[in-house]
């Protein structure tokens, strides 16, 4: 399990062996003091910074990281450390998986979204041809170090999009965690418990199904239509925001009655402006599509789920029914 400890980033050498070359990969949006904390523990530390944003989650960025590793003479015994959000972790992890057919990779996620979701599980990759995460590899991090104090500098909108992923996991797998997120009062004191609870769910799922052959698909609740919303929005909605709206298509009325007010409380979207055929155009290119069908995750009762294999016409009808019900 990942380390979840306040102040952990200033003690990084406890979990990452630093007596070798370390390439710290980050982006321009990450407070540089977090990067400096890691570099200060690395006698042979290097740093690669790329521009912030999903638009830079590309093979060109991976190429830049690989060129830096090669120029600095990194070998199979050296390591890459990602410090940042999901874009940084996915991109740096993919570069580590490619260099010399795979060198050690460590993840220090600094956003709530990356802490509860993308930091574990070994999925790395980049966007290509307008399709999200279509090029990648499974490359498990040697360690994940999570410092909840990093969230104090996070924009509230980014904090809340990460909360959407924790809500997603609680809705499918842990009614008590869902109730913890629903509690009144400030969010900050509950973050450690929310992060740990979400990681426990994802960790158990990944251990049981490391390469997404079966159970791991539960982590896609809200993603079938959420990914289409995100793509159609062309950057206007964050990933977690899109998943939030996507969850409401795939749940019972009873679940929606609890889910929708919770999303509203944290300024997460409960609808989207895109018509059915626009969304269907993106779902048709989703990498999770198998033939003419998608395995969707449906939540009938908080804390439980079922898989529903749906063809494209059933997905289209699901979208249309939901939109009609909101008119």
Secondary structure as UniProt FT lines:
FT   STRAND          3..4
FT   TURN            6..7
FT   HELIX           8..14
FT   STRAND          21..27
FT   TURN            28..29
FT   HELIX           32..39
FT   TURN            40..41
FT   STRAND          44..50
FT   HELIX           54..56
FT   HELIX           59..71
FT   TURN            72..73
FT   TURN            76..77
FT   STRAND          79..84
FT   HELIX           86..98
FT   HELIX           99..101
FT   STRAND          104..109
FT   HELIX           112..113
FT   HELIX           114..118
FT   STRAND          123..128
FT   TURN            129..130
FT   STRAND          131..138
FT   STRAND          143..146
FT   HELIX           148..153
FT   HELIX           156..173
FT   HELIX           175..182
FT   HELIX           188..190
FT   HELIX           191..208
FT   TURN            210..211
FT   HELIX           215..220
FT   TURN            221..222
FT   HELIX           223..233
FT   TURN            234..235
FT   HELIX           239..247
FT   TURN            248..249
FT   HELIX           253..265
FT   TURN            266..267
FT   HELIX           276..283
FT   TURN            284..285
FT   TURN            287..288
FT   TURN            291..292
FT   STRAND          293..299
FT   TURN            302..303
FT   STRAND          306..311
FT   HELIX           312..326
//
